[in-house]
Amino acid sequence: MSSPFASRLGLEHPLIQAPMSGSSPPALVAAVSNAGGLGSLGAGYLEPQAILEQAAQVRALGDRPYAIGLFVLPDEFDADMSAVAKAREQLDALMAREGLDVRTSLPTRWAPRFSEQFAALCEARPAVASFAFGLINPAQLRELQQRDIYVIGTATTVTEARAWAAAGADAVCVQGAEAGGHRGTFLHEAEDAMIGLFALLPLTVRALAESSSEVPVIAAGGIMDGRGMLAAEVLGAAASQLGTAFLTCPECSAAETWKRDLPHVEADQVTTIRGFSGRAARGLRNRFVEAMPEALEGLPYPVLNALTAPLRRAAAAAGRGDLLSEWCGQAAGLVRPQPAAELVARLMHEYRLARRLQAP
Ligand SMILES: Cc1cc2nc3c(=O)[nH]c(=O)nc-3n(C[C@H](O)[C@H](O)[C@H](O)COP(=O)(O)O)c2cc1C
């Protein structure tokens, strides 16, 4: 897979392990980068100090290029405290019913301040900065450029891809509707931006070419093997970004129960869920999703995300995958549990094989 994108970043393979906030620890990131792909530290939930510490751990494990991924959010959030109180009551009742010995609490902040996370990212100076949920501003783009940090913006529609290209991103990652985890959507309602990768990718490639933009397009959503990577390349992708495929690696910090569930997931069990975080995300329809208290429906991200954190932590500790946010893409059933370096080698072997089979 000869790719100017990979050469520009000094990667052996045009393969990105997606930033997965909460599930992409330094060991996974370094293993992928050391194997010739681009490992990404999903830092959306990390306080600035933790970003610096985890970035240092990645660097200590190898000196290959890696990415840090952040969620672009306002620094401060207002919450409707009567809705918060109702949601807490319902969550506490749910945890009591399910025999989990924890209760919700009011956090000191709903989420880390984006501006402080951004400053930590600049200080850590990874090769790549990856953003979802919004655009960065021109001053922030300049700061990254001054440090020679390559910028990838996440888009779920052609309009969002154009917005990132206009904002000066070095590459746009299109996130198809198949993709696991939170939707990166920021200019539309999430349900209006559920476009399958086979439609979104070539539409975006054409739109950016028509606007004479040289911005490479990265494909994300449902890619689980080398054939999928080749298909994305044929449709114009400069690289493939895989999240779910890496969740079953031993280096991944996803809960064991979640890892065990993934190989058995049927695509019709994977759905769009707001009830864990207040923002549309793709994951497994489990007991929590079925029993989700109505009071949670109206609460926005990141308020609800902070309120459900104790439940998710307790569920993981108790091995209760049915109460956990088991994020995954629609093709989760195709996971192959194995060490990350082996998975990278296998993906590239499959990619080369598929390419040979397609050759005239
Ligand atoms: C567990 C999990 C967490 C994720 N967290 C993030 C994140 O922090 N930042 C981000 O840009 N994308 C995140 N994503 C989305 C990925 O970047 C990517 O779009 C998705 O994994 C691609 O689809 P796939 O899971 O089918 O490979 C996450 C995905 C998963 C599965």
Ligand as a Chemical Component Dictionary entry (heavy atoms), coordinates in Angstrom:
data_LIG
# 
_chem_comp.id                   LIG 
_chem_comp.type                 NON-POLYMER 
_chem_comp.pdbx_formal_charge   0 
_chem_comp.three_letter_code    LIG 
# 
loop_
_chem_comp_atom.comp_id 
_chem_comp_atom.atom_id 
_chem_comp_atom.alt_atom_id 
_chem_comp_atom.type_symbol 
_chem_comp_atom.charge 
_chem_comp_atom.model_Cartn_x 
_chem_comp_atom.model_Cartn_y 
_chem_comp_atom.model_Cartn_z 
_chem_comp_atom.pdbx_ordinal 
LIG C1  C1  C 0 -14.115 1.844  22.310 1  
LIG C2  C2  C 0 -14.006 2.950  21.321 2  
LIG C3  C3  C 0 -13.627 4.218  21.743 3  
LIG C4  C4  C 0 -13.486 5.259  20.821 4  
LIG N1  N1  N 0 -13.028 6.477  21.250 5  
LIG C5  C5  C 0 -12.718 7.428  20.336 6  
LIG C6  C6  C 0 -12.014 8.606  20.717 7  
LIG O1  O1  O 0 -11.682 8.790  21.885 8  
LIG N2  N2  N 0 -11.711 9.521  19.766 9  
LIG C7  C7  C 0 -12.043 9.319  18.444 10 
LIG O2  O2  O 0 -11.738 10.177 17.606 11 
LIG N3  N3  N 0 -12.700 8.208  18.049 12 
LIG C8  C8  C 0 -13.019 7.259  18.957 13 
LIG N4  N4  N 0 -13.620 6.099  18.548 14 
LIG C9  C9  C 0 -14.046 5.960  17.130 15 
LIG C10 C10 C 0 -12.876 5.548  16.243 16 
LIG O3  O3  O 0 -12.037 6.656  15.998 17 
LIG C11 C11 C 0 -13.319 5.007  14.885 18 
LIG O4  O4  O 0 -14.151 5.937  14.240 19 
LIG C12 C12 C 0 -14.039 3.679  14.962 20 
LIG O5  O5  O 0 -13.447 2.818  15.895 21 
LIG C13 C13 C 0 -14.025 3.015  13.595 22 
LIG O6  O6  O 0 -14.940 1.970  13.514 23 
LIG P1  P1  P 0 -14.620 0.469  13.984 24 
LIG O7  O7  O 0 -14.709 0.505  15.456 25 
LIG O8  O8  O 0 -15.691 -0.328 13.331 26 
LIG O9  O9  O 0 -13.231 0.139  13.496 27 
LIG C14 C14 C 0 -13.781 5.044  19.444 28 
LIG C15 C15 C 0 -14.170 3.761  19.031 29 
LIG C16 C16 C 0 -14.285 2.724  19.938 30 
LIG C17 C17 C 0 -14.674 1.355  19.451 31 
# 
loop_
_chem_comp_bond.comp_id 
_chem_comp_bond.atom_id_1 
_chem_comp_bond.atom_id_2 
_chem_comp_bond.value_order 
_chem_comp_bond.pdbx_ordinal 
LIG C1  C2  SING 1  
LIG C2  C3  SING 2  
LIG C2  C16 DOUB 3  
LIG C3  C4  DOUB 4  
LIG C4  N1  SING 5  
LIG C4  C14 SING 6  
LIG N1  C5  DOUB 7  
LIG C5  C6  SING 8  
LIG C5  C8  SING 9  
LIG C6  O1  DOUB 10 
LIG C6  N2  SING 11 
LIG N2  C7  SING 12 
LIG C7  O2  DOUB 13 
LIG C7  N3  SING 14 
LIG N3  C8  DOUB 15 
LIG C8  N4  SING 16 
LIG N4  C9  SING 17 
LIG N4  C14 SING 18 
LIG C9  C10 SING 19 
LIG C10 O3  SING 20 
LIG C10 C11 SING 21 
LIG C11 O4  SING 22 
LIG C11 C12 SING 23 
LIG C12 O5  SING 24 
LIG C12 C13 SING 25 
LIG C13 O6  SING 26 
LIG O6  P1  SING 27 
LIG P1  O7  DOUB 28 
LIG P1  O8  SING 29 
LIG P1  O9  SING 30 
LIG C14 C15 DOUB 31 
LIG C15 C16 SING 32 
LIG C16 C17 SING 33 
# 
